[in-house]
Amino acid sequence: MSKPQPISEAGQKPVVAILGRPNVGKSALFNRLTGRRHSIVADTPGVTRDRIYGDCIWGGRTMAVVDTGGMDPEDPDLLRQHVFAQARVALEEAAVLLFVVDGQAGIHPLDLELSDLLRRSQKPTMLLVNKAESPRVEADRFEFYQLGLGEPHPISALHGTFSGDVLDLVLQLLPPRKVGEEVEHELAVALVGRPNVGKSSLLNRLLGEERALVHHEAGTTRDVVDTLFEFEGKRIRLVDTAGLRRRSKVDEDIEYYSSLRSLQALQRSQVGLLVLDSSEPISSQDQRIAGEIQKANLASVIVVNKWDIMLRQGSQKAQDKYVQSVASELDFIAYSPVIYVSAKSGLETNDILASALDVHEQWQRRVDTSTLNLVVREAVALKPPPSYKGQQLKVLYVSQPKTCPPTVVLKVNSPKLVHFSYRRYLENQLRAAFGFVGTPLILRFEV
């Protein structure tokens, strides 16, 4: 089986990296340029930790804008060192750098240190003096000339002031358009689960690189982190999301918006990978997240992580008990294949992407009308529907008008005669005949 081959965003379209020290407004600018609230914006420094990508279309050109965490090369904290390393990766792959400083605070010692780093990169750099809502900031911006990065451009990421001027200048700094620069069709796969179940570790294991920050502190991932790569000849965008907590536990604005971003990530994905922690019992929160995948009508795979711990410490009886609990506690998505893996050791992780491709194929599956009618007629003949108040359900005609997920319309004499148990029986018969593994199967009964 082939290994995932990461694709640089720069390989398809030019990357514009937003860099700067903590809390100068990088995420607000990112959201302004991409036109979507990808990144969480808060007054608390250090909210953004990973590299966050979003598309910006301007002047007929598509560019990948990347938001980064606040850069502090001298910070001794291990987590913030990783944040700095992620920002350095963005710097290295970018075609144009946007260096953001705080116009209200003036020049900070970190600004001087980072400007030296950016000058040494020898990449086209724009110096953006943010928070220029105040006329004083626009007047005082010239002090930033001492950073040695050319003209200081005033902007207000919050209000969008001068953002169009910035993009006009960015277009002048971008390299010439490449052949095939436009994005090809991608399969979006979302990693979702409770905090600290190992989603970021799985992402890093799949890619063979430190793409997402991994830390023992639950909730390290706060934004949605996209990674583009190629696997089995297909372009896949793997989306690592923040851990979804119970609503009663989400008591900070940052965590609230983090959970909201994760749910929005499901809306732009086609496959959901539900990650469980085998060292803990399946919880109501695991069930809720599985329900969110189902509600979004995605294809799905259940990925049970940390199985190496179960193999090392648990008996065969304990392993069997956990397998049974997956089947019973998540019976409403029983159509999803289950993979037992270890992000730490690499156990069976090669099967994750292959399974994602398989369920996506089933999610797109279409069955011809004649075959559908044959299978349903045989199912009804084998087990006729029960009568209700002297009336009996009659299935007149069957078709599949939609895929993604597969949707089967059954023309009947009266939808009111369809009992939920008979609906489930017909769904099981269709799955037995056609598979539909890992995908919801929607049955609509109409007159």
Secondary structure, DSSP 8 states (H G I E B T S, - for coil): ----EE--HHHHS-EEEEE-STTSSHHHHHHHHHTS--S---SSTT---S-EEEEEEETTEEEEEEE-----TT---HHHHHHHHHHHHHHHH-SEEEEEEETTT---HHHHHHHHHHHHHT--EEEEEE-TTSHHHHHHGGGGGGGSSS-EEE-BTTTTBTHHHHHHHHHHHS----TT-S----EEEEEE-STTSSHHHHHHHHHTS--S---SSTT---S-EEEEEEETTEEEEEEE------GGG--SHHHHHHHHHHHHHHHT-SEEEEEEETTS---HHHHHHHHHHHHTT-EEEEEEE-HHHHHHHS-HHHHHHHHHHHHHHTGGGTTS-EEE--TTT-TTTHHHHHHHHHHHHHHT----HHHHHHHHHHHHHHS---EETTEE--EEEEEEEETTTTEEEEEES-GGG--HHHHHHHHHHHHHHH--TTS--EEEEE-
